[in-house]
């Protein structure tokens, strides 16, 4: 039995949203990477119906936010985080005050 070794700078496990975003950023930086995915094709089912306000901020940093804002529908933004007393508060200082709902057709391209 013959085995081979594949060398790469980065190995990405999973071609979900985080894996594909990582692959996109690595490609922009001309880095060598391999992205492994267990499934042979994409899912026909929706994985998410919205994009949170904080994710929109990250998309803005990456320069990919405008297309999502054009095609999405506004919805309420809500951040929950534990306070010092163990209670939950909602609030924050976001550039985007709303999350958006967007068709999987657009968000998975």
N, C-alpha and C positions, 0 to 999 in steps of 0.2 A: 504494500500500500504506500502510495506516495503522498506526502503532505507538502503544503506550500505555506510560506509565511508572507503575510501582507503587512507592509509597514505603512503607517499613517501618523499624522500629528495628533489627530483627535478621532475618537470612536464615539459616535452618538448611538445610543440604544433607544430605539423607538422613533417613529416618524409621526408622532402626534404634534400638537401645536408647539410644545416647547422644543422638541427635536427638530422640527422644520424651521423654527425661528433661529435656533442655533446654527443649523446648516446654512441658512440664508446669510447670517452674519459672518460665518467663517468663509463662505464663498466671496463675499464682498472684500474680505481681507486677504484673499488669495491664499488661504491656508488649505492644506491637504486634510481631508476628512472622509470618513466612511459612515454612512447612516444605515443602521440595520433595523428592519421592521419585520415582525413576525407574520403579519397579514400580507396576503398576495395582492389585495386591492383595497381601495378606500371603502369606508362604510357608507351605505346609503342612508343611514339614520343620522339625525341631527345629534351632535355632541354638546352643543351649547346654542342657546337662542339669543344670547346677549354678550356684550363686551363691557366689562366694568370700567368705571372712570379711571381707576389706577392703571389698568391695561392700556387705555387710550393715552395716558401720559407716557407710558413706556413706548408705545407706537410712535408718539410724536418725537421722542428722543431718537428713534430709529429712522424717522423721516417717512413713515408709511401710514400715517394717520388720516390723511385727507380723503382717501378713497373710502375708508370705513365711515367717516363722518358724512360723506355725500350719500351713501347708500343705506345708512342705518336710520332707525327711528328712535327719537329720544325717550328715555325712561328715567326713573328716579335713581339717584346715586346714594349708596348707603355703605358706609364703612363701619365695621364693628371691630372693636379691639378692647382687650381687658384694661380696666383702669387700675390704679394702684390699690384700690380697695377690693379688687376682685369682681367688681361689677362691670357691666358692658356699657359703653357709651357709643353714640353714633355722631360722627362729625369728621372733621379733618380739614386740611387746607389743600384742596385739589384745584388744578387748573380747569378740570372738567367737573361740572356740578351734576352731570347726568351720565348714566350708563346708556348704551344704545342697544336696541334689538336689531339684529341683522340676519338676513337669510343665510343659511348654510351654503347656499350656492355661491355667495360672494365671499364669505369668511373662510372657506376652505380652498380657495384658489391659490 
